[in-house]
Amino acid sequence: MSEGTELGRFLRARRGRIRPQDVGLPAGTGIRRTPGLRREELAAVAGVSVGYLTRLERGIETRPSPAVVSALGEALRLSPEAMNRLHELVALASGQMPAPSPGPARTVRDSVLNLLENLRPSPAYAVSRANDLLAANRPGLRLFPGITDWPRERRNVTRYLFLHPMARRLYRDWEKMAAHSAAHLRATAGADPDVPELAQLVGELVVKSPEFARLWERYDVQARGGGQKHFQHPEVGSMRLDYEVLAISRTDGQRLVTYQATPGTPDHDAMLLLDMASPRESELPHEV
């Protein structure tokens, strides 16, 4: 890890991604030693002193005013989600973040297990806030070929994406999926920066996956609420499935992920085949 606070690392990473011309400054000539904006350039655009920005990036100054935070966010061209992350990091650096909540419970309510079953043939599963796979219906579990080869406590959809050998063949747009997944994990970690499960997962992925380490250092932030994924499944072939992510009430961050396809389409037929295939013994339990 580099020197300073997480706030300082965030500011340095995002400064390195902005070109001078993006903020109305001349690009200049020759090779720049610093990728993106220099400190003095960002300071000029945000209306702060170079010395103050240096103290922020080095973790010496930890209590910038709301006006300074807003000015820096605008100068760095942050999205609304990234701006929220900046405010969270300021609160964390200044000691204003609330005490972390306990780690997420792994028990899934019976009503949620019944809902998973009633959603068949649509794949569906429940995950913790750290994306541990807690429960799934049959097609939901079969959506991740090879994941049952891992012990139950290792089954995590983010870990699967970056570390399982099947993942790159399963997702047709793996690079896009990986970028979105890392950005989503950044957003989740911003809300619960000290949760052991999240810290352990990030630490493992940074060490074991160069792709994750690179994406993690980009400091992109993106909440995931739905969209479409294109699978090339080894058992049922190509299928594009729409998905939604729903918060499960009265839990510590558990979410329900459901997939669907339009009836009568090849995608829907492939989804049906995923549900109809004979389950292996390790796929029978609801809780995984």
PERAFEN-V791287 format. One record per pair of residues at least 4 apart in sequence whose ideal C-beta (glycine too) atoms are under 7 Angstrom apart, sorted by the first residue. I is the first residue (numbers start at 1). J is the second residue. If there is no record, write none. Layout:
# PERAFEN-V791287
I/J ; I/J
This chain:
# PERAFEN-V791287
2/9 ; 3/58 ; 4/8 ; 4/9 ; 4/57 ; 4/58 ; 4/59 ; 5/59 ; 5/62 ; 5/93 ; 6/10 ; 6/89 ; 6/92 ; 7/11 ; 7/56 ; 7/89 ; 7/90 ; 7/93 ; 8/12 ; 8/56 ; 8/57 ; 8/58 ; 8/59 ; 9/13 ; 10/14 ; 10/86 ; 10/89 ; 10/219 ; 11/15 ; 11/56 ; 11/57 ; 11/72 ; 12/16 ; 12/57 ; 13/217 ; 13/218 ; 13/219 ; 14/76 ; 14/78 ; 14/219 ; 15/36 ; 15/37 ; 15/42 ; 15/76 ; 16/35 ; 16/36 ; 17/36 ; 18/22 ; 18/23 ; 18/36 ; 18/37 ; 18/76 ; 18/77 ; 19/36 ; 20/25 ; 20/26 ; 20/27 ; 20/28 ; 20/37 ; 20/41 ; 21/25 ; 21/27 ; 22/77 ; 23/45 ; 23/75 ; 25/41 ; 34/38 ; 37/41 ; 37/42 ; 39/43 ; 39/50 ; 39/53 ; 39/54 ; 40/44 ; 40/50 ; 41/45 ; 42/46 ; 42/53 ; 42/75 ; 43/48 ; 43/49 ; 43/50 ; 43/53 ; 45/75 ; 46/71 ; 46/72 ; 46/75 ; 47/71 ; 48/52 ; 48/53 ; 48/68 ; 48/71 ; 50/54 ; 51/55 ; 52/56 ; 52/61 ; 53/57 ; 54/58 ; 55/60 ; 55/61 ; 56/61 ; 56/64 ; 62/93 ; 62/94 ; 63/94 ; 64/68 ; 64/69 ; 64/90 ; 66/70 ; 67/71 ; 68/72 ; 69/73 ; 69/86 ; 69/87 ; 69/90 ; 70/74 ; 71/75 ; 72/76 ; 73/78 ; 73/83 ; 73/86 ; 78/82 ; 78/83 ; 78/86 ; 79/83 ; 80/84 ; 81/85 ; 81/187 ; 81/221 ; 81/222 ; 81/223 ; 82/86 ; 82/221 ; 83/87 ; 84/88 ; 85/89 ; 85/186 ; 85/187 ; 85/190 ; 85/221 ; 86/90 ; 87/91 ; 88/92 ; 88/190 ; 89/93 ; 90/94 ; 91/96 ; 91/97 ; 92/97 ; 92/193 ; 97/193 ; 100/192 ; 100/194 ; 100/195 ; 101/192 ; 101/252 ; 102/252 ; 103/195 ; 103/196 ; 103/197 ; 104/128 ; 104/129 ; 104/130 ; 104/197 ; 104/252 ; 104/253 ; 104/254 ; 105/251 ; 105/252 ; 106/128 ; 106/132 ; 106/134 ; 108/112 ; 108/113 ; 108/126 ; 108/134 ; 108/135 ; 108/287 ; 110/114 ; 111/115 ; 112/116 ; 112/126 ; 112/135 ; 112/248 ; 112/256 ; 113/117 ; 113/135 ; 113/286 ; 114/118 ; 115/119 ; 116/124 ; 116/126 ; 116/135 ; 116/136 ; 116/137 ; 116/140 ; 116/286 ; 117/137 ; 119/124 ; 119/137 ; 119/258 ; 120/137 ; 120/138 ; 120/139 ; 120/275 ; 121/139 ; 121/271 ; 121/272 ; 121/275 ; 122/258 ; 122/259 ; 122/260 ; 122/271 ; 123/137 ; 123/139 ; 123/140 ; 123/143 ; 123/259 ; 123/271 ; 123/274 ; 124/137 ; 124/140 ; 124/256 ; 124/257 ; 124/258 ; 124/259 ; 125/133 ; 125/135 ; 125/136 ; 125/140 ; 125/141 ; 125/257 ; 126/134 ; 126/135 ; 126/248 ; 126/254 ; 126/256 ; 127/131 ; 127/132 ; 127/133 ; 127/134 ; 127/157 ; 127/254 ; 127/255 ; 127/257 ; 128/132 ; 128/134 ; 128/253 ; 128/254 ; 129/188 ; 129/192 ; 129/253 ; 130/197 ; 130/198 ; 130/201 ; 131/156 ; 131/157 ; 131/158 ; 132/155 ; 132/156 ; 133/155 ; 133/156 ; 133/157 ; 133/288 ; 134/254 ; 134/287 ; 135/286 ; 135/287 ; 135/288 ; 136/140 ; 136/141 ; 136/288 ; 138/142 ; 138/275 ; 138/279 ; 138/283 ; 139/143 ; 139/271 ; 139/274 ; 139/275 ; 141/148 ; 141/283 ; 141/288 ; 142/274 ; 142/277 ; 142/283 ; 143/274 ; 144/160 ; 145/166 ; 145/170 ; 145/233 ; 145/234 ; 146/164 ; 146/166 ; 147/155 ; 147/160 ; 147/164 ; 148/280 ; 148/282 ; 148/283 ; 150/154 ; 150/155 ; 152/288 ; 154/159 ; 155/288 ; 156/160 ; 156/201 ; 157/161 ; 158/162 ; 158/181 ; 158/185 ; 158/201 ; 159/163 ; 159/201 ; 160/164 ; 160/167 ; 161/167 ; 161/177 ; 161/178 ; 161/181 ; 162/178 ; 162/205 ; 162/209 ; 162/211 ; 162/212 ; 163/208 ; 163/209 ; 166/170 ; 167/171 ; 167/174 ; 168/174 ; 169/232 ; 170/231 ; 170/232 ; 170/233 ; 171/177 ; 171/229 ; 171/231 ; 172/230 ; 172/231 ; 172/232 ; 173/177 ; 173/230 ; 174/178 ; 175/179 ; 176/180 ; 177/181 ; 178/182 ; 178/211 ; 178/215 ; 179/183 ; 179/215 ; 180/184 ; 180/222 ; 180/224 ; 181/185 ; 182/186 ; 182/212 ; 182/215 ; 182/216 ; 182/220 ; 183/187 ; 183/220 ; 183/221 ; 183/222 ; 184/188 ; 184/222 ; 184/223 ; 184/224 ; 185/189 ; 185/202 ; 186/190 ; 186/219 ; 186/220 ; 186/221 ; 187/221 ; 187/222 ; 187/223 ; 188/192 ; 188/198 ; 189/193 ; 189/198 ; 189/202 ; 190/221 ; 192/198 ; 195/199 ; 196/200 ; 197/201 ; 198/202 ; 199/203 ; 200/204 ; 201/205 ; 202/206 ; 202/216 ; 203/207 ; 204/208 ; 205/209 ; 205/212 ; 206/212 ; 206/213 ; 206/216 ; 209/213 ; 210/214 ; 211/215 ; 212/216 ; 213/217 ; 224/245 ; 225/245 ; 226/243 ; 226/244 ; 226/245 ; 227/243 ; 228/240 ; 228/241 ; 228/242 ; 229/241 ; 229/243 ; 230/240 ; 231/239 ; 231/241 ; 232/238 ; 233/237 ; 233/239 ; 233/274 ; 235/277 ; 236/270 ; 236/273 ; 236/274 ; 237/270 ; 239/261 ; 239/267 ; 239/270 ; 239/271 ; 240/267 ; 241/259 ; 241/260 ; 241/261 ; 241/267 ; 241/271 ; 242/259 ; 242/260 ; 242/261 ; 243/257 ; 243/258 ; 243/259 ; 244/258 ; 245/255 ; 245/257 ; 246/255 ; 246/256 ; 247/255 ; 248/254 ; 248/255 ; 248/256 ; 261/265 ; 261/267 ; 261/268 ; 261/271 ; 262/268 ; 263/268 ; 264/268 ; 266/270 ; 267/271 ; 268/272 ; 269/273 ; 270/274 ; 271/275 ; 272/276 ; 273/277 ; 279/283 ; 279/284
